[in-house]
Amino acid sequence: MHTHSPATGDIPPSDGQPGRRAFPWPKVRYVAPVVLIAMYGALWIALHAKGGRGSTHALFQSLALAETVVALLLRRRKPVGALAGTLAVYMLFELDPLLLPAVLFALFTVATIRDHRTVAIAAAATAAGTALWPYIHGHAGSFAGYSLPRLAAAGAAAGAGLYLQTRRNGRAATPAERPADEHASAAATLAGERGAGEPHGQPRTLPPAKTSHAAPGPARPASTATAPSGEHGAGRT
């Protein structure tokens, strides 16, 4: 019977069927959002591309999109750096429709990984950058029609990331706490059984050890017997 072994280079399939390997769902979930953002950006650039001077803008837009895609692919190693790079390109090139989804997704990633203080700082920076850049560059904009939706989007992205982080940490802690509770309960039960019937605070005393005693033998007879006094008197006469 042939068995798989690391020495032969055979890897047993994880699903129990020969010749099949498990589908890499974690990698797909990691890359799929970035692919969607890249497709959306490419479509947006293609729809807004114009001849002449517009081709130069399309080139800069493509470079900005490429930089954003690379930053998002590296978001697991440096989530804050990915957000900072994406937000910087967003504010520098004034590409709100093109890069806004990438900025929000980078903020969502930070919220799912980092601590609450970092998430709060990242959310505040993202909200300020996305809502105030028209005023920084001298573009007139309506607060209710432009800034308020972006503030709400930044808050929703941070809130969704924190919710996912809390839920993930809760599921990871539940299996680890359950065995500890079971062991503690078993230890308490055993201690209660051992201490039943004993005075509180008194150590448990062991029963005295049994000692074996030899059975007494029969009495030894006297070596010489004393004759009664009547017999001595009869012998003298």
DRENDO-1510 file (C-alpha; in Angstrom, 1 decimal, always signed):
<recs>
REC; n; res; u; v; w
REC; 1; MET; +0.0; +0.0; +0.0 .
REC; 2; HIS; +1.5; +3.3; -1.1 .
REC; 3; THR; +1.6; +6.0; +1.6 .
REC; 4; HIS; +2.4; +9.7; +1.1 .
REC; 5; SER; +5.6; +10.8; +2.7 .
REC; 6; PRO; +7.6; +14.1; +2.6 .
REC; 7; ALA; +10.7; +12.2; +1.4 .
REC; 8; THR; +9.0; +11.3; -1.9 .
REC; 9; GLY; +7.7; +14.8; -2.4 .
REC; 10; ASP; +4.1; +13.7; -2.3 .
REC; 11; ILE; +1.7; +16.0; -0.4 .
REC; 12; PRO; -1.6; +14.4; +0.7 .
REC; 13; PRO; -4.7; +16.3; -0.4 .
REC; 14; SER; -6.5; +18.1; +2.3 .
REC; 15; ASP; -10.0; +17.3; +1.1 .
REC; 16; GLY; -9.5; +13.5; +1.1 .
REC; 17; GLN; -9.7; +13.1; -2.7 .
REC; 18; PRO; -6.6; +12.1; -4.6 .
REC; 19; GLY; -5.1; +14.5; -7.0 .
REC; 20; ARG; -7.0; +17.6; -5.6 .
REC; 21; ARG; -5.7; +20.4; -3.5 .
REC; 22; ALA; -7.6; +22.9; -1.3 .
REC; 23; PHE; -8.6; +26.1; -3.0 .
REC; 24; PRO; -6.5; +29.1; -1.7 .
REC; 25; TRP; -9.5; +31.1; -0.4 .
REC; 26; PRO; -7.4; +33.3; +1.9 .
REC; 27; LYS; -5.3; +34.5; -1.0 .
REC; 28; VAL; -8.4; +35.1; -3.2 .
REC; 29; ARG; -10.1; +37.2; -0.4 .
REC; 30; TYR; -6.9; +39.2; +0.0 .
REC; 31; VAL; -6.4; +40.0; -3.7 .
REC; 32; ALA; -10.0; +40.2; -4.9 .
REC; 33; PRO; -10.8; +43.7; -3.5 .
REC; 34; VAL; -7.6; +45.1; -5.0 .
REC; 35; VAL; -8.5; +43.6; -8.4 .
REC; 36; LEU; -11.9; +45.2; -8.2 .
REC; 37; ILE; -10.4; +48.6; -7.3 .
REC; 38; ALA; -7.9; +48.3; -10.2 .
REC; 39; MET; -10.7; +47.4; -12.7 .
REC; 40; TYR; -12.8; +50.3; -11.5 .
REC; 41; GLY; -9.9; +52.7; -11.9 .
REC; 42; ALA; -9.0; +51.4; -15.3 .
REC; 43; LEU; -12.6; +51.8; -16.5 .
REC; 44; TRP; -12.8; +55.3; -15.0 .
REC; 45; ILE; -9.6; +56.3; -16.8 .
REC; 46; ALA; -10.8; +54.8; -20.1 .
REC; 47; LEU; -14.1; +56.6; -19.9 .
REC; 48; HIS; -12.5; +60.0; -19.1 .
REC; 49; ALA; -9.5; +59.8; -21.4 .
REC; 50; LYS; -9.3; +62.6; -24.0 .
REC; 51; GLY; -6.9; +63.2; -26.9 .
REC; 52; GLY; -4.0; +65.7; -26.8 .
REC; 53; ARG; -3.4; +67.1; -23.4 .
REC; 54; GLY; -5.9; +64.7; -21.9 .
REC; 55; SER; -3.5; +61.8; -22.7 .
REC; 56; THR; -1.0; +63.3; -20.3 .
REC; 57; HIS; -3.6; +63.3; -17.6 .
REC; 58; ALA; -4.5; +59.7; -18.4 .
REC; 59; LEU; -0.8; +58.8; -17.9 .
REC; 60; PHE; -0.6; +60.4; -14.5 .
REC; 61; GLN; -3.9; +58.9; -13.5 .
REC; 62; SER; -2.6; +55.4; -14.5 .
REC; 63; LEU; +0.6; +55.9; -12.5 .
REC; 64; ALA; -1.4; +57.0; -9.5 .
REC; 65; LEU; -3.7; +54.0; -9.8 .
REC; 66; ALA; -0.7; +51.7; -10.2 .
REC; 67; GLU; +0.9; +53.1; -7.0 .
REC; 68; THR; -2.3; +52.7; -5.1 .
REC; 69; VAL; -2.7; +49.1; -6.3 .
REC; 70; VAL; +0.9; +48.2; -5.1 .
REC; 71; ALA; +0.2; +49.9; -1.8 .
REC; 72; LEU; -3.0; +47.9; -1.2 .
REC; 73; LEU; -1.2; +44.7; -2.1 .
REC; 74; LEU; +1.3; +45.4; +0.7 .
REC; 75; ARG; -1.4; +46.5; +3.2 .
REC; 76; ARG; -0.9; +43.4; +5.4 .
REC; 77; ARG; +2.7; +44.2; +6.1 .
REC; 78; LYS; +2.3; +48.0; +6.5 .
REC; 79; PRO; -1.4; +48.9; +6.8 .
REC; 80; VAL; -0.7; +52.5; +8.0 .
REC; 81; GLY; +1.9; +53.0; +5.3 .
REC; 82; ALA; -0.5; +51.8; +2.6 .
REC; 83; LEU; -3.1; +54.3; +3.9 .
REC; 84; ALA; -0.7; +57.1; +4.1 .
REC; 85; GLY; +0.6; +56.5; +0.5 .
REC; 86; THR; -2.8; +56.2; -1.0 .
REC; 87; LEU; -4.1; +59.3; +0.8 .
REC; 88; ALA; -1.1; +61.3; -0.3 .
REC; 89; VAL; -1.6; +60.4; -3.9 .
REC; 90; TYR; -5.3; +61.2; -3.5 .
REC; 91; MET; -4.7; +64.7; -2.2 .
REC; 92; LEU; -1.7; +65.4; -4.5 .
REC; 93; PHE; -3.3; +64.6; -7.8 .
REC; 94; GLU; -6.9; +65.6; -6.9 .
REC; 95; LEU; -8.3; +62.2; -8.1 .
REC; 96; ASP; -11.3; +61.9; -5.9 .
REC; 97; PRO; -13.5; +59.7; -8.1 .
REC; 98; LEU; -10.6; +57.5; -9.0 .
REC; 99; LEU; -8.9; +56.9; -5.7 .
REC; 100; LEU; -11.6; +57.4; -3.1 .
REC; 101; PRO; -12.5; +53.6; -3.0 .
REC; 102; ALA; -8.8; +52.8; -2.5 .
REC; 103; VAL; -8.5; +55.3; +0.3 .
REC; 104; LEU; -11.6; +53.9; +2.1 .
REC; 105; PHE; -10.5; +50.3; +1.7 .
REC; 106; ALA; -7.0; +51.2; +3.1 .
REC; 107; LEU; -8.7; +52.8; +6.1 .
REC; 108; PHE; -10.9; +49.7; +6.5 .
REC; 109; THR; -7.7; +47.5; +6.5 .
REC; 110; VAL; -6.1; +49.7; +9.3 .
REC; 111; ALA; -9.3; +49.3; +11.4 .
REC; 112; THR; -9.2; +45.5; +11.1 .
REC; 113; ILE; -5.6; +45.2; +12.2 .
REC; 114; ARG; -4.4; +48.1; +14.4 .
REC; 115; ASP; -5.3; +49.3; +17.9 .
REC; 116; HIS; -8.2; +51.7; +18.6 .
REC; 117; ARG; -5.9; +54.7; +19.0 .
REC; 118; THR; -4.2; +54.2; +15.6 .
REC; 119; VAL; -7.6; +53.7; +14.0 .
REC; 120; ALA; -8.9; +56.9; +15.5 .
REC; 121; ILE; -6.0; +58.9; +14.1 .
REC; 122; ALA; -6.2; +57.2; +10.7 .
REC; 123; ALA; -9.9; +57.9; +10.5 .
REC; 124; ALA; -9.5; +61.5; +11.4 .
REC; 125; ALA; -6.7; +62.0; +8.9 .
REC; 126; THR; -8.8; +60.3; +6.2 .
REC; 127; ALA; -11.9; +62.3; +6.9 .
REC; 128; ALA; -9.9; +65.5; +6.9 .
REC; 129; GLY; -8.1; +64.7; +3.7 .
REC; 130; THR; -11.1; +63.5; +1.7 .
REC; 131; ALA; -13.5; +66.2; +2.9 .
REC; 132; LEU; -11.2; +69.3; +2.9 .
REC; 133; TRP; -9.0; +68.9; -0.1 .
REC; 134; PRO; -11.4; +70.9; -2.4 .
REC; 135; TYR; -11.0; +73.8; -0.1 .
REC; 136; ILE; -7.3; +73.4; +0.1 .
REC; 137; HIS; -6.9; +73.5; -3.7 .
REC; 138; GLY; -9.4; +76.4; -4.0 .
REC; 139; HIS; -12.3; +74.5; -5.4 .
REC; 140; ALA; -15.7; +75.6; -4.2 .
REC; 141; GLY; -17.7; +72.7; -2.8 .
REC; 142; SER; -20.9; +72.1; -0.9 .
REC; 143; PHE; -20.5; +70.7; +2.6 .
REC; 144; ALA; -23.8; +68.8; +2.5 .
REC; 145; GLY; -23.3; +67.6; -1.0 .
REC; 146; TYR; -19.6; +66.8; -1.0 .
REC; 147; SER; -17.9; +66.8; +2.4 .
REC; 148; LEU; -20.6; +65.2; +4.5 .
REC; 149; PRO; -20.9; +62.1; +2.3 .
REC; 150; ARG; -17.1; +61.6; +2.5 .
REC; 151; LEU; -17.1; +62.1; +6.2 .
REC; 152; ALA; -19.8; +59.5; +6.6 .
REC; 153; ALA; -18.0; +57.1; +4.3 .
REC; 154; ALA; -14.8; +57.4; +6.3 .
REC; 155; GLY; -16.7; +56.8; +9.5 .
REC; 156; ALA; -18.4; +53.7; +8.0 .
REC; 157; ALA; -15.2; +52.2; +6.8 .
REC; 158; ALA; -13.5; +52.6; +10.2 .
REC; 159; GLY; -16.6; +51.3; +12.1 .
REC; 160; ALA; -16.9; +48.3; +9.8 .
REC; 161; GLY; -13.2; +47.5; +10.3 .
REC; 162; LEU; -13.4; +47.7; +14.1 .
REC; 163; TYR; -16.5; +45.5; +14.1 .
REC; 164; LEU; -14.7; +42.9; +12.1 .
REC; 165; GLN; -11.7; +43.1; +14.4 .
REC; 166; THR; -13.8; +42.7; +17.5 .
REC; 167; ARG; -15.7; +39.8; +16.1 .
REC; 168; ARG; -12.5; +38.0; +15.0 .
REC; 169; ASN; -10.8; +38.5; +18.4 .
REC; 170; GLY; -13.9; +37.1; +20.1 .
REC; 171; ARG; -14.0; +34.0; +18.0 .
REC; 172; ALA; -10.3; +33.4; +18.5 .
REC; 173; ALA; -10.5; +33.8; +22.3 .
REC; 174; THR; -13.6; +31.6; +22.8 .
REC; 175; PRO; -11.9; +28.2; +22.1 .
REC; 176; ALA; -8.9; +29.1; +24.2 .
REC; 177; GLU; -10.9; +30.1; +27.2 .
REC; 178; ARG; -13.1; +27.0; +27.1 .
REC; 179; PRO; -10.5; +24.4; +28.1 .
REC; 180; ALA; -9.2; +26.6; +30.8 .
REC; 181; ASP; -12.6; +26.9; +32.4 .
REC; 182; GLU; -13.1; +23.1; +32.1 .
REC; 183; HIS; -9.7; +22.5; +33.8 .
REC; 184; ALA; -10.5; +25.0; +36.6 .
REC; 185; SER; -13.9; +23.3; +37.2 .
REC; 186; ALA; -12.4; +19.9; +37.3 .
REC; 187; ALA; -9.7; +21.0; +39.8 .
REC; 188; ALA; -12.3; +22.6; +42.0 .
REC; 189; THR; -14.4; +19.5; +42.0 .
REC; 190; LEU; -11.4; +17.3; +42.9 .
REC; 191; ALA; -10.4; +19.6; +45.7 .
REC; 192; GLY; -14.0; +19.6; +47.1 .
REC; 193; GLU; -14.0; +15.8; +47.0 .
REC; 194; ARG; -10.7; +15.6; +48.9 .
REC; 195; GLY; -11.7; +18.2; +51.5 .
REC; 196; ALA; -15.2; +16.7; +52.2 .
REC; 197; GLY; -15.8; +15.9; +55.9 .
REC; 198; GLU; -12.6; +17.7; +57.1 .
REC; 199; PRO; -12.6; +20.8; +59.4 .
REC; 200; HIS; -12.0; +24.0; +57.6 .
REC; 201; GLY; -8.4; +25.1; +57.5 .
REC; 202; GLN; -7.1; +21.8; +59.0 .
REC; 203; PRO; -4.7; +19.7; +57.0 .
REC; 204; ARG; -5.8; +16.2; +56.2 .
REC; 205; THR; -4.4; +13.6; +58.6 .
REC; 206; LEU; -3.6; +10.1; +57.4 .
REC; 207; PRO; -4.6; +7.0; +59.5 .
REC; 208; PRO; -1.9; +5.4; +61.6 .
REC; 209; ALA; +0.0; +2.7; +60.0 .
REC; 210; LYS; -0.8; -0.8; +61.0 .
REC; 211; THR; +1.9; -2.8; +62.8 .
REC; 212; SER; +2.0; -6.5; +63.0 .
REC; 213; HIS; +2.5; -8.2; +66.4 .
REC; 214; ALA; +3.6; -11.8; +66.8 .
REC; 215; ALA; +1.1; -14.1; +68.5 .
REC; 216; PRO; +2.3; -15.1; +72.0 .
REC; 217; GLY; +3.6; -18.7; +72.2 .
REC; 218; PRO; +2.8; -21.3; +74.9 .
REC; 219; ALA; +4.3; -20.8; +78.4 .
REC; 220; ARG; +7.6; -22.6; +78.9 .
REC; 221; PRO; +7.6; -25.2; +81.7 .
REC; 222; ALA; +9.8; -24.7; +84.7 .
REC; 223; SER; +13.1; -26.5; +84.7 .
REC; 224; THR; +12.8; -27.8; +88.3 .
REC; 225; ALA; +9.7; -28.6; +90.3 .
REC; 226; THR; +9.5; -28.0; +94.0 .
REC; 227; ALA; +8.3; -31.0; +96.0 .
REC; 228; PRO; +5.6; -30.5; +98.5 .
REC; 229; SER; +6.7; -30.2; +102.2 .
REC; 230; GLY; +4.9; -33.5; +103.2 .
REC; 231; GLU; +7.1; -35.6; +101.0 .
REC; 232; HIS; +10.3; -34.0; +102.4 .
REC; 233; GLY; +9.2; -34.8; +105.9 .
REC; 234; ALA; +8.4; -38.5; +105.0 .
REC; 235; GLY; +11.9; -39.0; +103.5 .
REC; 236; ARG; +13.6; -37.8; +106.7 .
REC; 237; THR; +11.9; -40.3; +108.8 .
</recs>
